[in-house]
Amino acid sequence: MDLSPLFFVAVGGLLGAFVAGSILYFVFESRNQTLSKGMLALSAKNADKLLEKGLYDDALSIYRNVLQELRRENDPGLYGRVLNNMGMCLYHLASKGEKKENLEKAVSAFEQALKVLRPDTHPEDYASLKNNLGNAFSALAEITDREENLRKAMACYEDALKIRTVEKHPVDHAMTQNNLGNLHSTLARTSEGEEEIRKAIAAYEEALRIFDEVGDRENYAAAQNNLAVAYRVLSEKTDREENLRRAIAACEKALEVRTPDEYPAEYAATQNNLANAYRALAETTDREENLRRALAACNEALRVKTAEASPDDYAAMEQNLGSILTAISGADNLKRAIESFKQALKVRTADKYPLDYASIHNDLGNALSALAALGESPEENLKAAVEAYKKALTIRTADEHPADFAATIQNLGNAYLELSAIEDTEENLIEAVAALEEAVKIRTAEKNPEGYAITKSKLGDAYRKLAEASALDEYREKAVAAYEESVAHLSPESGPALFAATHNSLGLAYGSLSAVRDREENLSKAISAFERALTVRTGEKMPLEYAETRRNMGAAYKELSGSQDREENLLKALESYEEALKYSLTLKALKG
């Protein structure tokens, strides 16, 4: 078919128009994409400002909108940074509520960002992401899969430090070292040795050196605060007083920067940390003065931090206040402590803060037990203590948290022991024995000789009382064996009060055993145990306890006089009774 020239002209015109239109379309589309990309970058910058101001919900909303419009391949750098900042928003929001859910979302955001920001193309962003991901895993470890999440956090920090070298990125290096210190400090709380906590201290000191050199006061104060926590943990393992004083010194250095006007939240956190250190120091020296300082620091923290502004931090401070008031003791203080623990539990629920929930219930049980010991509704308070300890043990299991499990189940055993004096004697003593036997499986002589000795001493008390209640001779023998195991790991220098009390109890156990076998031998062993107790329990230093042991010794000599050296042993019995009476009358006169 022949085609006319007009046809070619028409077709040529249409093709020309199509090509021109296509060119214009791509020009305008490219321009629109550039404008859109610019608008998205601007939106992201606005969200960054909100993030810096702590308006995490608002920032997160904008970041999500940006991500819906932004294509990864168009600007991988911006795409990855938006994901990172989304993760940061979620990480901070976790401290305000829905902790597990928000932290898991933060981890997901950081991991998605790492698919875009690779170490070969975006090394600094990659290192920052790894650091942030490590922080999220560390926080998540407090709630679930502790070992796994801490291991993941450690790997993240180590990856970050490969890029964040002290030569090229000193401040970033210091920040990651600080985070690494936090991780080692967390691991140290459940490890037996000193290795982890010493690694934490080394990491903090490295961070402090750099922050001091560059004049970064804010991060310097944060690292000092963390160092204080590390020294407090180390004090539980060695050189208690020395390390607690180091913890206090670190807090004071942090407070030189963290003033209530400039850094109110951080100031409150460090005051709370200072209160913890003074409370621990009160167990070693100057009890009254250090508890007074602990209470002052805790009240100062609570003055600045309100429940409305930061419920999570406020709950931690309420728990600390409760612990300090429990240590100070007295009915009014114990009642205030119980109320503080109940306030903390309104925030620290089992589903959101399982470890804190368990810790507070353990402390609550201690306060209730102490109140019962003062004669304040003993049956009611001891039963409430038992329930509190049982709630703690739903989280503190022997497999996942052995040290905490041992501490709480021993407290439970002690509560049952005290309750046995009020009701259901044999039943409660059997419960006490079961709990204390579980505790001693973990508090072994090799790993924790002091804790082992304490638990064995309490177990001896339970066996001895159960022997009286059940009339079963096997418990008499078990009581003696438990006390002997305890005193084998005690000395009058390291723990004089417990050394003396356990020897006094050992004497009673031998006296009980003498009623069923080897009368003379066991009475002689009883007298020997009382004599060891009296090396510590002197009339001048411990008159009440001295009188008690003298009375027990008098009874043993009286019993022994029935089978050997009658006159001599009766004279010794009389001498012991007279000594006991003298100090009993002296104490009565002083009270009168």
VOFI-206488 format. One line per field, with one value per residue (C-alpha): residue in one letter; y, x, z. Coordinates in Angstrom, 1 decimal. Each point is the difference from the previous one (the first is absolute). Layout:
r: A; ... $
yy: Y; ... $
xx: X; ... $
zz: Z; ... $
***
This chain:
r: M; D; L; S; P; L; F; F; V; A; V; G; G; L; L; G; A; F; V; A; G; S; I; L; Y; F; V; F; E; S; R; N; Q; T; L; S; K; G; M; L; A; L; S; A; K; N; A; D; K; L; L; E; K; G; L; Y; D; D; A; L; S; I; Y; R; N; V; L; Q; E; L; R; R; E; N; D; P; G; L; Y; G; R; V; L; N; N; M; G; M; C; L; Y; H; L; A; S; K; G; E; K; K; E; N; L; E; K; A; V; S; A; F; E; Q; A; L; K; V; L; R; P; D; T; H; P; E; D; Y; A; S; L; K; N; N; L; G; N; A; F; S; A; L; A; E; I; T; D; R; E; E; N; L; R; K; A; M; A; C; Y; E; D; A; L; K; I; R; T; V; E; K; H; P; V; D; H; A; M; T; Q; N; N; L; G; N; L; H; S; T; L; A; R; T; S; E; G; E; E; E; I; R; K; A; I; A; A; Y; E; E; A; L; R; I; F; D; E; V; G; D; R; E; N; Y; A; A; A; Q; N; N; L; A; V; A; Y; R; V; L; S; E; K; T; D; R; E; E; N; L; R; R; A; I; A; A; C; E; K; A; L; E; V; R; T; P; D; E; Y; P; A; E; Y; A; A; T; Q; N; N; L; A; N; A; Y; R; A; L; A; E; T; T; D; R; E; E; N; L; R; R; A; L; A; A; C; N; E; A; L; R; V; K; T; A; E; A; S; P; D; D; Y; A; A; M; E; Q; N; L; G; S; I; L; T; A; I; S; G; A; D; N; L; K; R; A; I; E; S; F; K; Q; A; L; K; V; R; T; A; D; K; Y; P; L; D; Y; A; S; I; H; N; D; L; G; N; A; L; S; A; L; A; A; L; G; E; S; P; E; E; N; L; K; A; A; V; E; A; Y; K; K; A; L; T; I; R; T; A; D; E; H; P; A; D; F; A; A; T; I; Q; N; L; G; N; A; Y; L; E; L; S; A; I; E; D; T; E; E; N; L; I; E; A; V; A; A; L; E; E; A; V; K; I; R; T; A; E; K; N; P; E; G; Y; A; I; T; K; S; K; L; G; D; A; Y; R; K; L; A; E; A; S; A; L; D; E; Y; R; E; K; A; V; A; A; Y; E; E; S; V; A; H; L; S; P; E; S; G; P; A; L; F; A; A; T; H; N; S; L; G; L; A; Y; G; S; L; S; A; V; R; D; R; E; E; N; L; S; K; A; I; S; A; F; E; R; A; L; T; V; R; T; G; E; K; M; P; L; E; Y; A; E; T; R; R; N; M; G; A; A; Y; K; E; L; S; G; S; Q; D; R; E; E; N; L; L; K; A; L; E; S; Y; E; E; A; L; K; Y; S; L; T; L; K; A; L; K; G $
yy: 0.0; 3.4; 2.5; 3.7; 2.6; 1.4; -3.3; 0.2; 3.6; -0.9; -3.0; 2.0; 2.7; -2.5; -1.6; 3.3; 1.0; -3.3; 0.3; 3.6; -0.9; -2.9; 2.2; 2.6; -2.7; -1.4; 3.5; 1.0; -3.5; 0.2; 3.5; -1.2; -2.8; 2.4; 2.3; -2.9; -1.3; 3.5; 0.2; -3.4; 1.0; 3.2; -2.0; -2.3; 3.0; 1.3; -3.4; 0.0; 3.2; -1.5; -3.1; 2.3; 1.7; -3.4; 0.2; -3.6; -0.7; 3.0; -0.7; -3.7; 1.0; 2.2; -2.6; -2.6; 2.4; 0.7; -3.7; -0.7; 2.6; -0.6; -2.8; -1.7; 0.0; 3.8; 1.0; -2.9; 2.3; 1.9; -3.2; -1.7; 3.1; 0.3; -3.7; 0.6; 3.0; -1.9; -2.6; 2.7; 1.3; -3.5; -0.6; 3.1; -0.7; -3.4; 1.7; 1.6; -3.1; -3.2; -0.7; -3.3; 0.9; 3.3; -1.5; -2.8; 2.6; 2.0; -3.1; -0.6; 3.6; -0.1; -3.4; 1.3; 3.1; -2.2; -1.7; 3.5; 1.7; -2.5; 0.4; 0.4; 2.8; 1.7; -1.0; 2.7; -0.5; -3.8; 0.3; 2.3; -2.5; -2.9; 2.1; 0.8; -3.7; -1.1; 2.4; -1.4; -3.6; 0.9; 1.6; -3.0; -2.4; 1.5; -1.4; -3.2; -2.4; 1.6; -2.1; 0.2; 3.7; 0.9; -2.1; 1.8; 3.4; -0.9; -0.9; 3.3; 2.1; -1.9; 0.6; 3.7; 0.3; -1.4; 3.2; 2.4; -0.1; 2.3; 1.6; 0.8; 0.4; 0.6; 1.2; -2.8; -2.5; 1.3; -0.2; -3.6; -0.9; 1.5; -2.3; -3.0; 0.8; 0.0; -3.5; -1.4; 1.6; -1.8; -3.3; 0.4; 0.0; -3.6; -1.3; -1.3; 1.5; 3.5; -0.3; 1.6; 2.9; 0.8; 0.1; 2.4; 2.3; -0.1; 1.0; 2.9; 1.2; 0.0; 1.9; 2.5; 0.7; 1.0; 2.0; 1.9; 0.7; 1.4; 1.8; -1.9; 0.7; -1.6; -3.4; 0.3; 0.3; -3.0; -2.2; 1.0; -1.0; -3.3; -0.5; 0.5; -2.8; -2.2; 0.6; -0.8; -3.3; -0.7; 0.8; -3.0; -2.2; 1.5; 2.9; 1.1; 3.3; 1.2; -0.6; 1.6; 3.1; 0.0; -0.3; 3.0; 2.0; -0.7; 1.1; 3.3; 0.6; -0.6; 2.4; 2.8; 0.0; -1.4; 2.9; 0.0; 3.1; -1.1; -3.7; -0.8; -3.6; -0.9; 1.7; -2.1; -3.2; 0.7; 1.0; -3.3; -1.8; 1.9; -1.2; -3.6; 0.4; 1.5; -2.6; -2.8; 1.8; 0.2; -3.8; 0.2; 3.2; 3.0; -1.5; 2.8; 2.8; -1.8; -0.9; 3.7; 1.0; -2.7; 1.3; 3.6; -0.9; -2.1; 2.7; 2.5; -2.2; -0.3; 3.7; 0.5; -3.1; -0.2; -3.0; 1.9; 1.0; -3.3; -2.8; -2.6; 2.0; 1.0; -3.7; -0.8; 2.8; -1.1; -3.4; 1.4; 2.2; -3.1; -1.9; 2.8; 0.4; -3.8; 0.2; 2.9; -2.1; 1.1; -0.6; 3.3; -0.3; -3.6; 1.0; 2.9; -2.5; -2.4; 2.9; 0.9; -3.5; -0.1; 3.3; -1.4; -3.1; 2.1; 0.6; -3.0; -2.7; -3.6; 0.2; 3.2; -0.1; -3.6; 0.3; 3.2; -1.4; -3.0; 2.3; 2.2; -2.9; -1.4; 3.3; 0.3; -3.4; 1.2; 3.1; -2.0; -2.6; 2.8; 1.6; -3.4; -0.3; 3.2; -1.6; 1.9; -2.5; -2.7; -2.7; 2.2; 1.6; -3.3; -1.5; 3.0; -0.3; -3.7; 1.1; 2.8; -2.5; -2.5; 2.7; 0.9; -3.7; -0.2; 2.0; -0.8; -3.6; -2.2; -0.6; 3.6; 2.1; -2.4; 2.6; 2.0; -3.3; -1.0; 3.3; 0.1; -3.7; 0.4; 3.0; -2.2; -2.6; 2.5; 1.3; -3.5; -0.5; 3.1; -1.0; -3.4; 1.7; 1.3; -2.7; -3.4; -0.6; -3.2; 0.8; 3.4; -1.5; -2.6; 2.8; 1.9; -3.1; -0.5; 3.6; 0.2; -3.4; 1.5; 3.1; -2.0; -1.9; 3.3; 1.7; -2.5; 0.2; 0.2; 2.8; 2.0; -1.0; 2.8; -0.5; -3.8; 0.5; 2.3; -2.4; -3.1; 1.9; 0.7; -3.6; -1.1; 2.2; -1.6; -3.6; 0.7; 1.4; -2.8; -2.5; 1.5; 0.2; -3.5; -1.9; -1.6; -0.6; 0.3; 3.7; 0.4; -1.5; 2.1; 3.1; -0.8; -0.8; 3.3; 2.1; -1.8; 0.7; 3.7; 0.6; -1.7; 3.1; 2.7; 1.8; 2.5; 2.5; 0.0; -0.3; 0.0; 0.3; -2.9; -2.0; 0.4; -0.6; -3.2; -1.4; 0.8; -1.9; -2.9; -0.3; -0.2; -2.7; -2.1; 0.4; -1.3; -2.9; -0.9; -0.9; -3.0; -1.2; 0.5; 2.1; 1.0; 0.4; 2.3; 2.1; 0.5; 1.1; 2.3; 1.7; 0.3; 1.7; 2.5; 0.8; 0.8; 2.3; 1.8; 1.0; 2.5; 0.4; 1.9; 1.6; 3.5; -0.1; -2.2; -0.3; -1.4; -2.7; -0.7; -0.6; -2.3; -2.2; -0.1; -1.2; -2.8; -1.0; -0.2; -2.3; -2.2; -0.2; -0.8; -2.9; -1.3; 0.0; -2.8; -2.5; 1.3; 2.2; 1.0; 2.7; 1.6; 0.2; 1.4; 2.7; 0.9; 0.0; 2.4; 2.2; 0.3; 0.6; 2.8; 1.6; -0.1; 1.4; 2.8; 1.3; -0.6; 2.1; 2.7; 0.2; 0.2; 2.8; 1.9; -0.3; 1.0 $
xx: 0.0; 1.3; 0.2; -0.3; 2.5; -2.7; -0.3; 3.7; -0.3; -2.9; 1.7; 3.2; -1.9; -1.6; 3.3; 1.6; -2.8; 0.3; 3.8; -0.3; -2.8; 2.0; 3.1; -2.1; -1.7; 3.4; 1.3; -2.9; -0.2; 3.7; -0.5; -3.0; 2.0; 2.8; -2.5; -1.6; 3.4; 0.8; -3.3; 0.5; 3.5; -1.4; -2.7; 2.6; 2.0; -3.0; -0.5; 3.6; -0.6; -3.0; 2.1; 2.7; -2.7; -1.3; -3.3; 0.3; -3.6; -0.1; 3.3; -0.9; -3.2; 1.9; 2.8; -2.7; -1.6; 3.4; 0.7; -3.3; 0.9; 3.7; 1.4; 3.1; 1.8; -0.6; 2.0; 1.3; 1.8; -3.1; -2.1; 2.5; 0.3; -3.8; -0.2; 2.8; -1.8; -3.3; 1.9; 1.2; -3.5; -1.3; 3.0; -0.8; -3.8; 0.8; 0.9; -3.5; -2.1; -0.5; 3.7; 0.4; -2.1; 1.8; 3.4; -0.7; -1.2; 3.1; 2.2; -2.0; 0.5; 3.8; 0.4; -1.9; 2.3; 3.1; -1.1; 0.3; 2.9; 2.8; 3.5; 1.6; -2.3; -1.1; 2.6; -0.9; -3.7; 0.5; 2.0; -2.6; -2.7; 1.9; 0.4; -3.7; -0.9; 2.2; -1.8; -3.4; 1.2; 1.4; -3.3; -2.0; 2.2; -1.6; -3.3; 0.5; 2.7; 2.6; 3.1; -0.8; -0.8; 3.1; 2.1; -1.5; 0.7; 3.6; 0.5; -1.6; 2.3; 3.1; -1.0; -0.5; 3.4; 1.7; -1.0; -0.2; 3.7; 1.5; 2.2; -2.7; -3.1; 1.0; -3.4; -2.0; 2.6; -0.5; -3.8; 0.2; 2.5; -2.5; -2.8; 2.4; 0.6; -3.7; -0.2; 2.8; -1.5; -3.3; 1.8; 1.9; -3.2; -0.6; 3.6; 1.9; 3.5; 1.4; 0.9; -3.1; -0.2; 3.7; -0.5; -2.9; 2.2; 2.8; -2.5; -1.4; 3.5; 1.0; -3.2; 0.7; 3.5; -1.3; -3.0; 2.3; 2.6; -2.6; -2.0; -3.2; -1.5; -3.4; 1.3; 2.8; -2.6; -2.0; 3.1; 0.8; -3.5; 0.4; 3.4; -1.6; -2.4; 2.9; 1.9; -3.1; -0.3; 3.7; -0.5; -2.3; 2.9; 3.1; 1.3; -3.5; 0.7; 2.7; -2.0; -3.1; 1.9; 1.3; -3.7; -0.9; 3.0; -1.1; -3.6; 1.3; 2.1; -3.1; -2.0; 2.5; -1.4; -3.5; -1.7; -3.8; -0.4; 2.0; -0.5; -3.0; -0.6; 3.6; 0.5; -2.8; 1.5; 3.4; -1.5; -1.8; 3.2; 1.7; -2.8; 0.7; 3.7; -0.6; -2.6; 2.5; 2.8; -2.3; 0.2; 3.8; 0.6; -1.7; -3.4; -2.1; 1.9; 0.2; -3.7; -0.8; 2.1; -1.7; -3.5; 1.0; 1.3; -3.1; -2.4; 2.0; -0.4; -3.8; -0.2; 1.2; -1.5; -3.8; -2.2; -1.8; 3.2; 1.8; -1.9; 2.7; 2.8; -2.4; -0.9; 3.7; 0.5; -3.1; 1.5; 3.3; -1.8; -1.8; 3.3; 1.6; -3.0; 0.1; 3.6; -0.7; -2.8; -2.6; -3.7; -0.8; 3.0; -1.0; -3.6; 1.3; 2.4; -2.9; -2.0; 3.0; 0.3; -3.7; 0.4; 2.9; -2.0; -2.7; 2.6; 2.3; -2.5; 0.9; -0.7; 2.0; 2.7; 0.3; 3.4; -0.9; -3.4; 1.8; 2.6; -2.7; -2.1; 3.2; 0.6; -3.7; 0.2; 3.0; -1.8; -3.1; 2.2; 1.8; -3.3; -1.2; 3.2; -1.0; -3.2; -2.2; -2.7; 2.6; -2.2; -1.6; 3.3; 1.9; -2.7; 0.2; 3.8; -0.3; -2.3; 2.4; 2.9; -2.0; -0.8; 3.6; 0.8; -2.3; 2.7; 3.1; 0.4; 3.0; 0.9; -0.2; 0.9; 1.8; 1.5; -3.3; -1.9; 2.2; -0.4; -3.8; -0.6; 2.1; -2.1; -3.1; 1.5; 0.7; -3.6; -1.4; 2.4; -1.4; -3.6; 0.5; 0.2; -3.5; -2.0; 0.1; 3.5; 0.9; -1.5; 1.8; 3.3; -0.2; -0.5; 2.9; 2.3; -1.1; 0.8; 3.3; 1.2; -0.7; 2.0; 3.0; 0.2; 1.0; 1.8; 2.8; 3.0; 2.3; -1.8; -1.4; 1.4; -1.6; -3.4; 0.4; 0.7; -3.0; -2.3; 1.3; -0.4; -3.7; -0.5; 1.4; -2.6; -2.8; 1.3; 0.3; -3.5; -1.4; 1.6; -1.8; -3.3; 0.1; 2.0; 2.0; 3.6; 1.3; -0.6; 2.1; 2.9; -0.7; 0.0; 3.4; 1.4; -1.4; 1.5; 3.4; 0.1; -0.9; 2.7; 2.6; -0.3; -0.3; 2.6; -0.2; 1.9; -2.1; -3.5; 0.1; -3.7; -0.9; 3.0; -1.2; -3.7; 0.6; 2.3; -2.7; -2.5; 2.4; 0.2; -3.7; -0.1; 2.6; -2.0; -3.1; 1.9; 1.4; -3.6; -0.1; 3.6; 3.6; -1.1; 3.3; 1.8; -2.7; -0.4; 3.8; -0.2; -2.9; 2.1; 2.9; -2.2; -1.3; 3.5; 0.9; -3.1; 1.2; 3.3; -2.1; -3.1; 1.6; -1.9; 1.3; -0.6; -3.0; -1.7; -3.3; 1.6; 2.6; -2.8; -1.8; 3.1; 0.9; -3.5; 0.3; 3.4; -1.4; -2.7; 2.6; 2.2; -3.1; -0.9; 3.5; 0.1; -2.5; 2.5; 3.5; 1.9; -3.3; 1.3; 2.5; -2.5; -2.7; 2.4; 0.7; -3.7; -0.6; 2.8; -1.5; -3.5; 1.3; 1.9; -3.2; -2.1; 2.5; -0.1; -3.8; -0.5; 2.4; -1.9; -3.3; 1.3; 1.3; -3.4; -1.8 $
zz: 0.0; -0.9; 2.8; -0.7; 1.2; 2.2; 1.9; 0.8; 1.1; 2.2; 1.5; 0.4; 1.8; 2.4; 0.7; 0.6; 2.4; 1.8; 0.4; 1.1; 2.4; 1.4; 0.5; 1.8; 2.1; 1.1; 0.6; 2.2; 1.7; 0.8; 1.3; 2.1; 1.4; 0.9; 1.6; 1.8; 1.2; 1.3; 1.8; 1.6; 1.1; 1.5; 1.8; 1.4; 1.2; 1.8; 1.6; 1.1; 1.9; 1.7; 0.9; 1.6; 2.1; 1.2; -1.9; -1.0; -1.0; -2.3; -1.6; -0.5; -1.8; -2.5; -0.6; -0.8; -2.5; -1.6; -0.3; -1.8; -2.7; -0.2; -2.3; 1.3; -3.4; -0.5; 3.2; 2.0; 2.4; 1.0; 0.0; 2.4; 2.3; 0.3; 1.0; 2.6; 1.5; 0.0; 2.1; 2.3; 0.6; 0.8; 2.3; 2.0; 0.0; 1.6; 3.2; 0.1; -0.6; -2.1; 0.6; -1.7; -3.0; -0.6; 0.4; -2.4; -2.5; 0.6; -0.7; -3.2; -1.2; 0.7; -1.8; -3.0; -0.1; 0.1; -3.3; -1.6; 1.9; -0.6; 1.5; -3.4; -1.2; 3.2; 2.7; 2.6; -0.3; 0.2; 3.2; 1.5; -0.9; 1.6; 3.1; 0.2; -0.8; 2.9; 2.3; -1.0; 0.5; 3.4; 1.1; -1.4; 2.0; 3.2; -1.2; -2.0; -1.3; 2.2; -1.1; -3.7; -0.1; 2.1; -2.4; -3.0; 1.7; 0.6; -3.7; -1.1; 2.2; -1.1; -3.7; 0.7; 1.6; -3.1; -1.7; 3.0; 0.8; 2.6; -2.7; -2.6; 2.1; 3.7; 1.3; -1.8; 1.2; 3.6; -0.3; -1.2; 2.8; 2.5; -1.5; 0.1; 3.7; 0.6; -1.6; 2.1; 3.1; -0.7; -0.6; 3.3; 2.1; -0.7; -0.3; 2.9; -0.7; -0.4; -3.7; -1.5; 2.4; -0.4; -3.8; 0.6; 2.1; -2.6; -2.7; 2.0; 0.9; -3.7; -0.8; 2.8; -1.2; -3.4; 1.2; 2.3; -2.7; -2.5; 2.7; -0.4; 3.4; -0.6; -1.0; 2.6; 2.7; -1.5; 0.0; 3.6; 1.0; -1.7; 1.6; 3.4; -0.7; -1.0; 3.2; 2.0; -1.8; 0.6; 3.7; 0.2; -1.1; 1.6; 2.1; 1.0; 1.8; -2.3; -3.2; 1.5; 0.8; -3.6; -1.1; 2.1; -1.4; -3.6; 0.8; 1.5; -3.2; -2.1; 2.1; -0.6; -3.6; 0.6; 1.8; 0.6; -2.1; -3.1; 0.1; 2.3; -1.1; 0.0; 3.4; 1.5; -1.5; 1.6; 3.3; 0.0; -0.8; 2.8; 2.4; -1.0; 0.7; 3.5; 0.8; -0.8; 1.9; 3.1; 0.1; 0.5; 2.1; 1.7; -0.5; 1.3; -1.8; -3.3; 0.0; 0.8; -3.1; -2.1; 1.0; -0.7; -3.5; -0.8; 1.1; -2.1; -3.0; 0.6; 0.4; -3.6; -1.7; 0.0; -0.8; -2.8; -1.8; 0.2; 1.6; -0.7; 1.8; 2.7; 0.7; 0.3; 2.5; 2.0; 0.3; 1.2; 2.5; 1.3; 0.4; 1.9; 2.3; 0.6; 1.0; 2.4; 1.5; 2.5; -0.5; -1.6; -2.4; -0.9; -0.8; -2.2; -1.7; -0.7; -1.6; -2.1; -1.3; -0.9; -1.8; -2.0; -0.9; -1.7; -2.7; 0.3; -1.1; -0.7; -3.7; -0.7; 2.6; 1.2; 1.7; 1.8; 0.9; 1.7; 1.7; 1.5; 1.2; 1.7; 1.7; 0.9; 1.7; 2.0; 1.2; 1.0; 1.9; 1.8; 1.0; 1.3; 2.1; 1.8; 1.1; -2.6; -1.0; -0.3; -1.4; -2.7; -1.0; -0.2; -2.1; -2.3; -0.1; -1.1; -2.8; -1.1; -0.1; -2.0; -2.6; -0.3; -0.5; -3.0; -1.8; 2.0; -1.0; 0.9; -3.7; -1.2; 3.1; 2.4; 2.4; 0.3; 0.3; 2.9; 1.8; -0.3; 0.8; 3.1; 1.0; -0.6; 2.3; 2.7; -0.2; 0.4; 2.9; 1.8; -0.9; 1.5; 3.5; -0.5; -1.7; -1.8; 1.6; -1.7; -3.4; -0.2; 1.2; -2.8; -2.5; 1.6; -0.4; -3.6; -0.9; 1.8; -1.5; -3.5; 0.9; 1.2; -3.4; -1.6; 2.9; 0.1; 2.3; -3.1; -1.8; 3.0; 3.3; 2.0; -1.5; 0.4; 3.7; 0.5; -1.7; 1.9; 3.3; -0.9; -1.1; 3.3; 1.8; -2.1; 0.6; 3.8; 0.3; -2.2; 2.3; 3.0; -1.9; -1.6; 2.6; -2.9; 1.0; -3.5; 0.1; 3.1; -1.9; -3.1; 2.2; 1.4; -3.5; -1.4; 2.8; -0.2; -3.8; 0.7; 2.7; -2.3; -2.3; 2.7; 2.0; 2.9; -2.1; -3.2; 1.5; 3.8; 0.7; -2.3; 1.3; 3.6; -0.8; -1.9; 2.6; 2.6; -2.2; -0.5; 3.8; 0.2; -2.8; 1.8; 3.2; -1.8; -1.5; 3.5; 1.0; -2.4; -0.3; 1.2; 2.9; 1.6; -3.3; -1.6; 3.2; 0.0; -3.6; 0.8; 2.8; -2.4; -2.6; 2.6; 1.0; -3.6; -0.1; 3.1; -1.6; -1.9; 2.2; 2.9; 2.8; -0.9; -3.7; -0.4; 3.4; -1.1; -2.2; 2.7; 2.6; -2.5; -0.6; 3.7; 0.8; -2.7; 1.4; 3.5; -1.2; -1.7; 3.1; 2.1; -2.4; 0.0; 3.8; 0.0; -1.5; 0.9; 2.4; 1.7; 2.4; -2.4; -2.8; 2.3; 1.1; -3.6; -0.7; 2.9; -1.1; -3.6; 1.3; 2.4; -2.9; -2.2; 2.8; 0.7; -3.5; -0.3; 3.1; -1.3; -3.3; 1.9; 2.2; -3.0; -1.8; 3.2 $
***
